[in-house]
Amino acid sequence: MVEVAEVDSEAPSRSVIERAARIIKEGGLVIYPTETVYGLAADARSDEGVARVFEAKSRPLENPISVAVSSLEMAGEAGEISSRAGRLFREFMPGPLSIIVKARSSLSKLLSAGTGKIGIRFPDHLAAQKLIEEFGEPITSTSANISGRPAPFTAQDALDQLGDHVDFAIDSGSVRICRPSTVVDATGEELEIVREGPISVEKLKAALDRPRE
């Protein structure tokens, strides 16, 4: 049976975070909280780890998977952060936004599903941030559910769907926002809204239209 560890969302246990990071380094899968949904973490550089994520979720290999980072610097190691993407990152991250940019070769190519692009997210949840910092590299950022089924807003929601496929779960109670992140593609001439979520199109455009200081 999968091991579940409860943590305080404002002060997550260091020992729990260290154990979760160690499991990811060993090729395992970890359910973890964000402010929007519970996510499924694997080493974003590992083809084997990423393949396990696709398998656990019954997700088609042609559907890309994003990554989660804990800083703008780490985001730059995962993808090519353009001036526009950088402005959005600084304005809204950490927060419920995923920015699609050109992927770097350090990540598993399975993540981009042949597109050459990668979605990057900086979760506004201390347990997620501490996990990524402890691991030291990007982790996968995809909801911990079977593809096509409801997004998990509690650890139990995630375990009910993926419990047979994961190695560890961090439980910090119900998430705050209960809505998947906004997703934008910053690789083209114009910003493309892939999915509108907690951050509105108007706020995104206003941030980009604002004169630079």
Backbone as CSV, one residue per row, in Angstrom:
resi,resn,N_x,N_y,N_z,CA_x,CA_y,CA_z,C_x,C_y,C_z
1,MET,0.843,-1.199,0.000,0.000,0.000,0.000,0.878,1.249,0.000
2,VAL,0.458,2.263,-0.749,1.241,3.478,-0.863,1.359,4.184,0.488
3,GLU,2.535,4.735,0.753,2.772,5.479,1.993,2.242,6.905,1.842
4,VAL,1.484,7.369,2.825,0.913,8.715,2.813,1.420,9.467,4.045
5,ALA,1.908,10.684,3.830,2.408,11.508,4.928,1.651,12.829,4.957
6,GLU,1.041,13.144,6.086,0.336,14.413,6.231,1.314,15.503,6.638
7,VAL,1.153,16.691,6.048,2.014,17.828,6.379,1.170,19.083,6.551
8,ASP,1.712,20.024,7.289,1.124,21.352,7.426,1.493,22.150,6.179
9,SER,0.508,22.683,5.482,0.788,23.404,4.238,1.647,24.641,4.462
10,GLU,1.621,25.193,5.687,2.420,26.381,5.990,3.796,26.036,6.547
11,ALA,3.968,24.806,7.019,5.257,24.392,7.588,5.451,22.895,7.351
12,PRO,5.647,22.491,6.081,5.771,21.066,5.777,6.995,20.438,6.431
13,SER,6.836,19.224,6.916,7.910,18.508,7.596,9.097,18.293,6.663
14,ARG,10.280,18.652,7.124,11.483,18.476,6.311,11.740,17.005,6.012
15,SER,11.493,16.154,6.994,11.751,14.722,6.786,10.837,14.151,5.699
16,VAL,9.588,14.627,5.654,8.655,14.172,4.619,9.122,14.647,3.245
17,ILE,9.517,15.910,3.167,9.997,16.470,1.904,11.244,15.726,1.435
18,GLU,12.158,15.455,2.339,13.385,14.736,1.976,13.070,13.335,1.473
19,ARG,12.128,12.659,2.124,11.764,11.310,1.694,11.125,11.341,0.307
20,ALA,10.237,12.288,0.076,9.592,12.392,-1.225,10.612,12.669,-2.330
21,ALA,11.546,13.574,-2.065,12.571,13.894,-3.064,13.454,12.689,-3.348
22,ARG,13.769,11.933,-2.317,14.599,10.739,-2.493,13.887,9.704,-3.360
23,ILE,12.586,9.554,-3.160,11.811,8.599,-3.961,11.813,9.017,-5.436
24,ILE,11.670,10.315,-5.690,11.708,10.801,-7.077,13.080,10.527,-7.688
25,LYS,14.147,10.772,-6.935,15.496,10.525,-7.439,15.712,9.055,-7.764
26,GLU,15.010,8.184,-7.057,15.142,6.743,-7.287,14.213,6.240,-8.381
27,GLY,13.515,7.161,-9.047,12.645,6.786,-10.160,11.190,6.603,-9.794
28,GLY,10.819,6.973,-8.575,9.456,6.781,-8.115,8.515,7.915,-8.498
29,LEU,7.237,7.698,-8.185,6.198,8.695,-8.418,5.638,9.173,-7.089
30,VAL,5.424,10.477,-6.985,4.952,11.086,-5.743,3.760,11.991,-6.028
31,ILE,2.691,11.819,-5.274,1.555,12.743,-5.301,1.893,13.920,-4.386
32,TYR,1.694,15.142,-4.881,2.050,16.319,-4.079,1.023,17.434,-4.273
33,PRO,0.857,18.301,-3.275,-0.142,19.370,-3.370,0.391,20.612,-4.066
34,THR,-0.495,21.299,-4.777,-0.233,22.658,-5.252,-1.420,23.507,-4.804
35,GLU,-1.454,24.771,-5.207,-2.587,25.615,-4.825,-3.828,25.323,-5.668
36,THR,-3.660,24.628,-6.803,-4.780,24.411,-7.722,-5.330,22.991,-7.661
37,VAL,-4.450,21.999,-7.816,-4.824,20.581,-7.779,-3.674,19.798,-7.155
38,TYR,-3.905,18.515,-6.882,-2.790,17.649,-6.499,-2.091,17.179,-7.773
39,GLY,-0.755,17.214,-7.744,0.037,16.857,-8.903,0.719,15.509,-8.748
40,LEU,1.286,15.045,-9.862,2.025,13.779,-9.888,3.455,14.083,-10.304
41,ALA,4.393,13.789,-9.395,5.787,14.151,-9.608,6.645,12.964,-9.997
42,ALA,7.478,13.199,-11.018,8.567,12.314,-11.397,9.729,13.206,-11.810
43,ASP,10.903,12.620,-11.954,12.076,13.342,-12.429,11.841,13.746,-13.883
44,ALA,11.773,15.043,-14.138,11.462,15.524,-15.481,12.587,15.269,-16.472
45,ARG,13.758,14.856,-15.998,14.874,14.548,-16.898,14.910,13.075,-17.284
46,SER,14.129,12.261,-16.598,14.203,10.807,-16.741,13.123,10.274,-17.679
47,ASP,13.538,9.634,-18.769,12.559,9.023,-19.667,11.744,7.957,-18.930
48,GLU,12.408,7.187,-18.077,11.716,6.119,-17.351,10.675,6.690,-16.396
49,GLY,11.070,7.739,-15.659,10.139,8.353,-14.720,8.946,8.979,-15.422
50,VAL,9.214,9.703,-16.503,8.140,10.349,-17.243,7.217,9.306,-17.881
51,ALA,7.799,8.221,-18.384,6.984,7.152,-18.967,6.043,6.571,-17.921
52,ARG,6.504,6.461,-16.680,5.644,5.966,-15.601,4.463,6.898,-15.370
53,VAL,4.689,8.208,-15.509,3.595,9.174,-15.344,2.533,8.962,-16.414
54,PHE,2.968,8.857,-17.667,2.016,8.608,-18.750,1.229,7.328,-18.498
55,GLU,1.940,6.277,-18.082,1.285,4.991,-17.845,0.289,5.079,-16.699
56,ALA,0.697,5.715,-15.585,-0.178,5.816,-14.416,-1.468,6.559,-14.749
57,LYS,-1.349,7.613,-15.550,-2.503,8.445,-15.888,-3.301,7.901,-17.080
58,SER,-2.796,6.849,-17.728,-3.386,6.376,-18.990,-3.471,7.549,-19.972
59,ARG,-2.410,8.325,-20.017,-2.372,9.535,-20.837,-1.731,9.223,-22.189
60,PRO,-2.355,9.617,-23.281,-1.755,9.404,-24.597,-0.388,10.087,-24.693
61,LEU,0.578,9.420,-25.317,1.937,9.954,-25.411,2.010,11.225,-26.243
62,GLU,0.969,11.487,-27.048,0.976,12.706,-27.860,0.479,13.924,-27.076
63,ASN,0.082,13.745,-25.820,-0.351,14.870,-24.985,0.806,15.314,-24.092
64,PRO,1.357,16.511,-24.316,2.522,16.956,-23.540,2.223,17.071,-22.046
65,ILE,3.283,17.027,-21.257,3.201,17.201,-19.806,4.127,18.347,-19.403
66,SER,3.651,19.207,-18.520,4.427,20.352,-18.047,5.385,19.961,-16.923
67,VAL,6.220,20.927,-16.541,7.124,20.724,-15.409,6.887,21.808,-14.375
68,ALA,7.271,21.515,-13.147,7.186,22.487,-12.054,8.593,22.840,-11.600
69,VAL,8.808,24.120,-11.322,10.109,24.625,-10.877,9.913,25.449,-9.613
70,SER,11.032,25.827,-8.999,10.949,26.610,-7.761,11.629,27.968,-7.883
71,SER,11.994,28.358,-9.108,12.621,29.668,-9.308,12.653,29.988,-10.798
72,LEU,12.867,31.256,-11.123,13.027,31.662,-12.515,14.300,31.058,-13.084
73,GLU,15.330,30.961,-12.264,16.584,30.356,-12.715,16.367,28.906,-13.152
74,MET,15.630,28.139,-12.359,15.356,26.751,-12.716,14.478,26.683,-13.961
75,ALA,13.565,27.648,-14.109,12.733,27.698,-15.307,13.610,27.853,-16.547
76,GLY,14.646,28.671,-16.437,15.553,28.882,-17.550,16.377,27.659,-17.889
77,GLU,16.545,26.767,-16.941,17.247,25.516,-17.195,16.346,24.515,-17.904
78,ALA,15.029,24.696,-17.770,14.064,23.789,-18.391,13.621,24.259,-19.766
79,GLY,13.571,25.576,-19.975,13.088,26.113,-21.239,13.728,27.450,-21.552
80,GLU,13.530,27.903,-22.790,14.074,29.180,-23.233,13.089,30.289,-22.843
81,ILE,13.456,31.052,-21.826,12.557,32.078,-21.292,12.735,33.374,-22.071
82,SER,11.803,33.661,-22.953,11.842,34.894,-23.737,11.541,36.084,-22.837
83,SER,11.712,37.276,-23.393,11.406,38.495,-22.633,9.951,38.500,-22.188
84,ARG,9.055,38.109,-23.084,7.629,38.097,-22.767,7.319,37.059,-21.696
85,ALA,7.865,35.863,-21.850,7.645,34.815,-20.850,8.215,35.244,-19.502
86,GLY,9.364,35.903,-19.521,9.972,36.369,-18.281,9.117,37.392,-17.564
87,ARG,8.477,38.275,-18.322,7.593,39.274,-17.718,6.410,38.593,-17.046
88,LEU,5.826,37.611,-17.716,4.695,36.897,-17.126,5.125,36.113,-15.897
89,PHE,6.297,35.512,-15.967,6.810,34.734,-14.844,6.979,35.635,-13.616
90,ARG,7.597,36.788,-13.817,7.842,37.696,-12.692,6.546,38.288,-12.142
91,GLU,5.566,38.487,-13.015,4.301,39.106,-12.599,3.413,38.127,-11.831
92,PHE,3.368,36.880,-12.262,2.352,35.956,-11.747,2.890,34.735,-11.004
93,MET,4.188,34.534,-10.987,4.719,33.348,-10.335,5.422,33.720,-9.035
94,PRO,5.322,32.874,-7.992,4.540,31.646,-7.991,3.039,31.922,-8.057
95,GLY,2.339,31.058,-8.772,0.909,31.240,-8.931,0.334,30.267,-9.939
96,PRO,-0.979,30.338,-10.158,-1.681,29.354,-10.985,-1.567,29.622,-12.485
97,LEU,-0.339,29.622,-12.985,-0.074,29.890,-14.397,0.980,28.926,-14.918
98,SER,0.744,28.361,-16.091,1.733,27.544,-16.798,2.074,28.257,-18.096
99,ILE,3.364,28.494,-18.331,3.821,29.206,-19.522,4.544,28.223,-20.430
100,ILE,4.074,28.104,-21.663,4.698,27.206,-22.632,5.805,27.953,-23.377
101,VAL,7.006,27.363,-23.354,8.175,27.942,-24.018,8.887,26.825,-24.788
102,LYS,9.976,27.164,-25.478,10.770,26.146,-26.157,11.542,25.334,-25.118
103,ALA,11.472,24.014,-25.244,12.089,23.122,-24.255,13.592,23.020,-24.465
104,ARG,14.302,22.844,-23.366,15.742,22.580,-23.439,15.982,21.071,-23.469
105,SER,17.159,20.697,-23.935,17.470,19.286,-24.146,17.703,18.521,-22.853
106,SER,17.804,19.224,-21.723,18.046,18.551,-20.436,16.830,17.751,-19.971
107,LEU,15.646,18.086,-20.482,14.424,17.402,-20.066,14.164,16.177,-20.932
108,SER,13.397,15.243,-20.395,12.967,14.091,-21.184,12.144,14.573,-22.372
109,LYS,12.475,14.068,-23.557,11.741,14.467,-24.757,10.300,13.953,-24.743
110,LEU,10.014,12.982,-23.896,8.641,12.490,-23.792,7.695,13.596,-23.342
111,LEU,8.198,14.527,-22.539,7.353,15.588,-21.988,6.745,16.462,-23.079
112,SER,7.536,16.777,-24.095,7.069,17.707,-25.131,6.281,17.023,-26.234
113,ALA,6.246,15.690,-26.230,5.439,14.928,-27.199,5.701,15.358,-28.641
114,GLY,6.970,15.625,-28.951,7.344,15.968,-30.313,7.127,17.415,-30.702
115,THR,6.637,18.246,-29.791,6.364,19.650,-30.114,7.592,20.540,-29.960
116,GLY,8.583,20.091,-29.176,9.733,20.933,-28.877,9.420,22.016,-27.862
117,LYS,8.224,21.944,-27.253,7.798,22.948,-26.280,7.606,22.302,-24.914
118,ILE,7.667,23.152,-23.868,7.433,22.655,-22.510,6.656,23.706,-21.714
119,GLY,5.650,23.272,-20.995,4.936,24.150,-20.077,5.685,24.204,-18.752
120,ILE,5.828,25.392,-18.201,6.566,25.574,-16.941,5.667,26.246,-15.918
121,ARG,5.683,25.713,-14.729,4.804,26.166,-13.645,5.628,26.326,-12.374
122,PHE,5.343,27.370,-11.591,5.982,27.618,-10.296,4.848,27.634,-9.274
123,PRO,4.543,26.507,-8.629,3.371,26.418,-7.753,3.456,27.350,-6.541
124,ASP,2.318,27.902,-6.180,2.229,28.760,-5.002,1.783,27.919,-3.804
125,HIS,2.608,26.943,-3.479,2.331,26.055,-2.350,3.675,25.673,-1.745
126,LEU,3.830,25.916,-0.447,5.135,25.741,0.179,5.637,24.305,0.093
127,ALA,4.753,23.323,0.257,5.195,21.924,0.190,5.737,21.594,-1.193
128,ALA,5.066,22.074,-2.228,5.545,21.841,-3.597,6.886,22.526,-3.820
129,GLN,7.005,23.771,-3.358,8.254,24.506,-3.535,9.409,23.817,-2.814
130,LYS,9.169,23.388,-1.578,10.216,22.714,-0.803,10.622,21.390,-1.455
131,LEU,9.645,20.679,-2.011,9.936,19.412,-2.679,10.842,19.643,-3.883
132,ILE,10.518,20.641,-4.699,11.320,20.920,-5.885,12.715,21.403,-5.486
133,GLU,12.787,22.254,-4.472,14.085,22.733,-3.997,14.940,21.582,-3.483
134,GLU,14.328,20.681,-2.740,15.063,19.538,-2.195,15.526,18.615,-3.318
135,PHE,14.673,18.392,-4.309,15.048,17.547,-5.434,16.133,18.217,-6.281
136,GLY,16.021,19.530,-6.418,17.065,20.298,-7.092,16.926,20.419,-8.597
137,GLU,15.887,19.847,-9.160,15.649,19.871,-10.603,14.142,19.944,-10.845
138,PRO,13.717,20.267,-12.077,12.279,20.281,-12.370,11.643,18.904,-12.162
139,ILE,10.399,18.919,-11.728,9.605,17.691,-11.621,8.405,17.815,-12.545
140,THR,7.756,16.703,-12.834,6.572,16.773,-13.685,5.450,17.515,-12.972
141,SER,4.681,18.262,-13.749,3.552,19.031,-13.226,2.321,18.656,-14.038
142,THR,1.632,17.642,-13.565,0.407,17.184,-14.204,-0.522,16.708,-13.109
143,SER,-1.803,16.891,-13.274,-2.738,16.518,-12.215,-2.684,15.020,-11.946
144,ALA,-2.811,14.662,-10.690,-2.691,13.262,-10.260,-4.030,12.549,-10.420
145,ASN,-4.422,12.391,-11.690,-5.690,11.740,-11.992,-5.557,10.906,-13.256
146,ILE,-6.520,10.045,-13.497,-6.609,9.355,-14.773,-7.049,10.370,-15.821
147,SER,-6.401,10.381,-16.965,-6.735,11.349,-18.015,-8.223,11.289,-18.340
148,GLY,-8.836,12.466,-18.352,-10.255,12.560,-18.661,-11.162,12.501,-17.449
149,ARG,-10.598,12.160,-16.288,-11.401,12.100,-15.078,-11.204,13.381,-14.257
150,PRO,-12.046,13.623,-13.237,-11.966,14.880,-12.497,-10.602,15.125,-11.848
151,ALA,-10.192,16.397,-11.846,-8.943,16.784,-11.204,-9.044,16.548,-9.701
152,PRO,-7.951,16.135,-9.047,-7.981,15.845,-7.615,-7.701,17.094,-6.773
153,PHE,-8.610,17.394,-5.866,-8.445,18.546,-4.991,-8.019,18.147,-3.576
154,THR,-7.970,16.850,-3.304,-7.430,16.326,-2.047,-6.503,15.161,-2.380
155,ALA,-5.657,14.807,-1.432,-4.772,13.663,-1.640,-5.581,12.388,-1.842
156,GLN,-6.702,12.283,-1.120,-7.522,11.085,-1.259,-8.130,10.982,-2.652
157,ASP,-8.519,12.134,-3.229,-9.014,12.134,-4.608,-7.968,11.518,-5.538
158,ALA,-6.719,11.930,-5.341,-5.627,11.435,-6.177,-5.365,9.958,-5.923
159,LEU,-5.364,9.559,-4.669,-5.105,8.162,-4.325,-6.193,7.239,-4.845
160,ASP,-7.430,7.722,-4.845,-8.535,6.907,-5.352,-8.324,6.557,-6.825
161,GLN,-7.643,7.442,-7.542,-7.424,7.212,-8.974,-6.074,6.569,-9.283
162,LEU,-5.032,6.960,-8.548,-3.678,6.536,-8.910,-2.958,5.753,-7.822
163,GLY,-3.667,5.399,-6.761,-3.024,4.757,-5.617,-2.220,3.512,-5.943
164,ASP,-2.628,2.772,-6.966,-1.915,1.543,-7.328,-0.646,1.809,-8.120
165,HIS,-0.421,3.072,-8.514,0.699,3.386,-9.411,1.776,4.253,-8.771
166,VAL,1.504,4.785,-7.586,2.449,5.730,-6.984,3.174,5.113,-5.798
167,ASP,4.274,5.770,-5.414,5.114,5.251,-4.339,4.976,6.024,-3.031
168,PHE,4.465,7.251,-3.112,4.403,8.115,-1.921,3.408,9.229,-2.195
169,ALA,2.761,9.719,-1.135,1.817,10.831,-1.277,1.994,11.813,-0.128
170,ILE,2.051,13.100,-0.472,2.100,14.177,0.518,0.690,14.754,0.630
171,ASP,0.133,14.711,1.816,-1.243,15.154,2.055,-1.229,16.419,2.897
172,SER,-1.666,17.540,2.320,-1.748,18.794,3.090,-3.181,19.313,3.133
173,GLY,-4.140,18.398,2.963,-5.534,18.808,2.992,-6.015,19.294,1.639
174,SER,-7.172,19.904,1.602,-7.755,20.383,0.354,-6.953,21.554,-0.209
175,VAL,-6.836,21.610,-1.539,-6.121,22.717,-2.174,-6.946,23.998,-2.067
176,ARG,-6.296,25.161,-2.279,-6.960,26.448,-2.073,-7.880,26.841,-3.217
177,ILE,-7.436,26.636,-4.447,-8.144,27.214,-5.585,-9.133,26.243,-6.219
178,CYS,-8.811,24.962,-6.223,-9.709,23.927,-6.778,-10.072,24.218,-8.232
179,ARG,-9.076,24.607,-9.006,-9.272,24.864,-10.426,-7.907,24.779,-11.103
180,PRO,-7.783,24.035,-12.207,-6.487,23.937,-12.892,-5.953,25.290,-13.321
181,SER,-4.642,25.380,-13.459,-3.979,26.640,-13.766,-4.328,27.162,-15.160
182,THR,-4.150,28.453,-15.337,-4.199,29.067,-16.657,-2.970,28.605,-17.439
183,VAL,-3.154,28.308,-18.724,-2.042,27.874,-19.570,-1.933,28.806,-20.769
184,VAL,-0.727,29.352,-20.995,-0.495,30.233,-22.143,0.719,29.743,-22.918
185,ASP,0.682,29.935,-24.233,1.804,29.585,-25.109,2.499,30.877,-25.513
186,ALA,3.763,31.021,-25.074,4.514,32.251,-25.334,5.548,32.064,-26.434
187,THR,5.397,31.023,-27.266,6.414,30.739,-28.275,6.162,31.431,-29.613
188,GLY,4.942,31.893,-29.857,4.613,32.481,-31.150,4.687,33.992,-31.161
189,GLU,4.213,34.563,-32.264,4.201,36.023,-32.418,3.266,36.672,-31.407
190,GLU,2.141,36.018,-31.154,1.150,36.514,-30.203,0.979,35.499,-29.073
191,LEU,0.669,35.995,-27.893,0.420,35.117,-26.760,-0.858,34.317,-27.019
192,GLU,-0.781,33.013,-26.914,-1.943,32.155,-27.142,-2.463,31.618,-25.813
193,ILE,-3.738,31.815,-25.560,-4.362,31.288,-24.349,-4.807,29.853,-24.644
194,VAL,-4.131,28.890,-24.027,-4.457,27.478,-24.241,-5.599,27.060,-23.331
195,ARG,-5.567,27.535,-22.103,-6.639,27.232,-21.147,-6.738,28.387,-20.157
196,GLU,-7.922,28.971,-20.063,-8.107,30.045,-19.080,-8.474,29.425,-17.744
197,GLY,-7.806,29.881,-16.711,-8.034,29.371,-15.368,-8.151,30.522,-14.387
198,PRO,-7.528,30.416,-13.219,-7.658,31.448,-12.190,-7.143,32.825,-12.604
199,ILE,-6.145,32.863,-13.486,-5.627,34.145,-13.977,-6.299,34.442,-15.311
200,SER,-7.003,35.540,-15.384,-7.805,35.849,-16.564,-6.947,36.342,-17.725
201,VAL,-7.529,36.267,-18.927,-6.877,36.787,-20.124,-6.608,38.284,-19.968
202,GLU,-7.553,38.988,-19.368,-7.404,40.441,-19.188,-6.193,40.776,-18.328
203,LYS,-5.984,40.027,-17.263,-4.835,40.278,-16.389,-3.519,39.987,-17.106
204,LEU,-3.502,38.920,-17.895,-2.299,38.580,-18.639,-1.950,39.679,-19.639
205,LYS,-2.944,40.132,-20.398,-2.705,41.161,-21.400,-2.312,42.487,-20.761
206,ALA,-2.934,42.788,-19.631,-2.602,44.034,-18.937,-1.157,44.028,-18.475
207,ALA,-0.676,42.885,-18.016,0.706,42.776,-17.554,1.690,42.989,-18.709
208,LEU,1.334,42.462,-19.877,2.224,42.603,-21.033,2.160,44.002,-21.634
209,ASP,1.009,44.671,-21.516,0.837,46.017,-22.077,1.422,47.097,-21.186
210,ARG,1.640,46.752,-19.905,2.150,47.743,-18.963,3.562,48.162,-19.356
211,PRO,3.858,49.469,-19.341,5.223,49.913,-19.679,6.249,49.310,-18.721
212,ARG,7.402,48.951,-19.252,8.453,48.386,-18.406,9.076,49.477,-17.569
213,GLU,9.415,49.121,-16.361,10.023,50.113,-15.469,11.523,50.224,-15.752
